[in-house]
Amino acid sequence: MDISLADVLIHIDESLPQERREVVEGLLRSVEGVVSVHNPDDRPHLTIVEYRPDRTNAQTLLEGVRGQGVHAELVGL
């Protein structure tokens, strides 16, 4: 069985403290279809999300981040 995966890069405008970044990461991980979330310490404004496009989409992921009161936008890969 082949599973299609997609990646999206989300740019977060604010400098979030580590605890807040963990909340945002946890929210993204809780979305059905999300396979992985990576937010490197040396680039805290960038979050890469790998997901199954048959279960969710980039706009839903962005809306979830924004729903946390964070200013963010999608960046093309």
C-alpha positions as CSV (number, residue, x, y, z in Angstrom):
1,M,0.0,0.0,0.0
2,D,1.4,3.4,-1.1
3,I,0.7,6.3,1.2
4,S,1.1,9.8,-0.3
5,L,2.8,12.4,1.9
6,A,3.2,16.1,1.5
7,D,5.4,18.7,3.3
8,V,4.5,22.2,4.2
9,L,6.7,24.9,5.7
10,I,5.0,27.3,8.2
11,H,6.7,30.5,9.0
12,I,5.8,31.9,12.5
13,D,6.3,35.6,12.7
14,E,6.7,35.9,16.5
15,S,9.6,34.8,18.6
16,L,7.8,32.2,20.7
17,P,9.3,30.9,23.9
18,Q,10.1,27.2,24.0
19,E,6.9,26.3,26.0
20,R,4.7,28.0,23.5
21,R,6.4,26.4,20.5
22,E,5.8,23.0,22.2
23,V,2.1,23.9,22.4
24,V,1.9,24.7,18.7
25,E,3.8,21.5,17.9
26,G,1.5,19.5,20.0
27,L,-1.5,21.0,18.3
28,L,-0.1,20.1,14.9
29,R,0.7,16.6,15.9
30,S,-2.9,16.1,17.1
31,V,-4.3,16.8,13.6
32,E,-5.4,13.5,11.9
33,G,-3.0,12.8,9.1
34,V,0.1,14.6,10.5
35,V,3.1,12.3,10.3
36,S,5.8,14.5,11.7
37,V,6.5,18.0,13.0
38,H,9.9,19.6,13.0
39,N,10.7,23.0,14.6
40,P,14.5,23.3,14.9
41,D,15.9,25.3,17.8
42,D,18.3,27.2,15.5
43,R,15.3,28.3,13.3
44,P,12.4,28.7,15.7
45,H,10.4,30.7,13.1
46,L,10.2,27.7,10.8
47,T,8.0,24.6,11.3
48,I,8.0,21.7,8.8
49,V,5.0,19.5,8.8
50,E,4.8,16.2,7.0
51,Y,1.2,15.0,6.5
52,R,-1.1,12.8,4.5
53,P,-3.0,15.0,2.0
54,D,-5.9,12.5,1.9
55,R,-6.5,13.3,5.6
56,T,-5.7,17.0,6.0
57,N,-4.3,19.9,4.1
58,A,-1.9,22.8,4.5
59,Q,-4.6,25.4,5.0
60,T,-6.1,23.4,7.9
61,L,-2.6,23.2,9.5
62,L,-2.1,26.9,9.1
63,E,-5.5,27.7,10.6
64,G,-4.7,25.5,13.6
65,V,-1.5,27.5,14.2
66,R,-3.3,30.8,13.8
67,G,-6.0,29.6,16.1
68,Q,-3.4,29.6,18.9
69,G,-3.1,33.4,18.4
70,V,0.1,33.1,16.4
71,H,0.8,35.1,13.2
72,A,2.0,32.7,10.6
73,E,1.9,32.0,6.8
74,L,2.7,29.1,4.5
75,V,6.0,29.1,2.6
76,G,6.3,27.2,-0.6
77,L,8.8,24.3,-0.7
